[in-house]
Amino acid sequence: MNTGALRRMVSQRLAESIIRPVANSGGGSGGPAAPAQRQDSHNHLLRTNTNTELNRQQFSQMQNAMARAILQRGFNTRLFFLLVVAMLVLGSYVLGYILYVIGWFLWANNHMLPCDQPLASWLIGWLFFIPLTNLLPVMVECTQLDDGRRFATALLFKVGIMIARGGLIALGFWLYWRSKTCATTNDQLYHFVRMYVVFNIVLWVVKVLVECVATPFVLFMAQRHAALFGGPGEHRAARQGLIDNIETIAYASTLFSDTDPDKESPECCICQGDFEEGGMRIKRVPCCSHHFHEQCLGNWLGSYGKTCPLCRMDLQKVIDGRSAAATV
C-alpha cells in the first residue's frame, strides 16, 4: 500500500471515529440488502414519506456525512494535523484497553479485601458496562425497524448510554471521595479506582463535546476557513449561481402536509422553519421535488455540497444536463 492510500485510509478511519456514520437499514426480513437495493429503497422512502421528523433525521445524517468528508479532506491535506489527531485517538484507545485489562486483574485479586466503600462493586459494574455499551448499538442495527424508527432508537440508546456513563462515573467519584480507610486496607484498589475515574471523566467530557458539537463545528470552520480543509465540502460545493437556476414557487397551504404522504413537509429541514405566506422564498429542487428556503439551500450549495440536502441527488448535474439538452 503506497503512502497516499495509507493516508487516505487513516484519514477516513479518524473522521469516522470523530463523526460516526449512520448505517443504512437492511432490506426486508431476509437480512441486509445489497448496496444498490439499500440505496434504491432509501431513495424511495425519501420520495414517498416526507414527514417533518423523517426530513430532520435525514438532513442530520447528511450533515454528518458532509462533516466527515470535510474532516477527511482536512486530514489528507494537513499531515501534521492528521498525525496529532491519530496519536490522540490511538493513545486514548490503547490507554483505555490497558486500564480495562488491569481493572479485571485488580478486581480479581483485591475484591475480597476490606474497603469502607463498595469500590470493588463499582469497578466490576463498570467493567461489565463497557462491553454492554458496544453491544447495544449493534443490536439496534440488527433489528427489523424502518429507517425513521431505527434512527430514533439509535439516538435514544446513544443519549441513554451517555447519561448512564456519566452517572456511573459520578458514582465512582462519590464513593472514592467518601472513602476514609480503603487507602490503608485495600490500597491497590483504592488508587486504581481514583486513576480510572479521572481517566473516564476526561474521556466522557471529550465524548460529550464530540457528540454534541463536532458536526456543527466542522461545518462552521469549513465555511469560515475553507483553506484549512482544502476547500468546502471536499470540493463538492456547487458552482456560483446554481441556486438561481432552481425553480422558485409561491407558497400555498395545499402544497404541504405533514400527514399526507403525497405532499411535502411544511418545513425547511435545514433551518427547521415553517414555509408560510409572506415568508422567505421557497425553492423546489428538480426530480425529487424537495422544498427549502432559498437562503438555506443557497448556503448549503455554496458552502457544503451540490447535492440535495435530503436525497443526495446531484442538483448541478441534473440542472446543467437539462440546460445542455435544451440548447441542442
CORWO-V972614 format. One line per field, one symbol per residue. psi: psi as a letter, one per 40 degrees, with the letter a starting at -180 (. if undefined). burial: 1 if it has 24 or more other ideal C-beta (glycine too) atoms within 12 Angstrom, else 0. A space follows every 50 residues. Layout:
psi=???
burial=???
This chain:
psi=hiddddddddddddddddhhihiiiihaeeaiiiddddddddddddeehf idddddddddddddddddddddddddegdddddddddddddddddddddd ddddddddeeeeiiheifdddddddddddddddddddddddeigiidddd dddddddddddddddddddddddddddehdeddddgdddddddddddddd ddddddddddddedddddddddddgdddefihfffeiiiheddeehhhii hhdediiedheeiiifihedefiihiheaiihhhiicefiiiiddddddd ddddieihedeehgdddddddddddde.
burial=00000010011111111111111111000000000000001110111011 11011111111111111111111111100011001100100100010011 01110110011000101011011011101100100110010000001101 10111011001100110110111011001001000101110111011011 00110010011001100110011001001101110111000110111000 10000100000011111111000010000111111111111111011111 1111111111111011011000000000
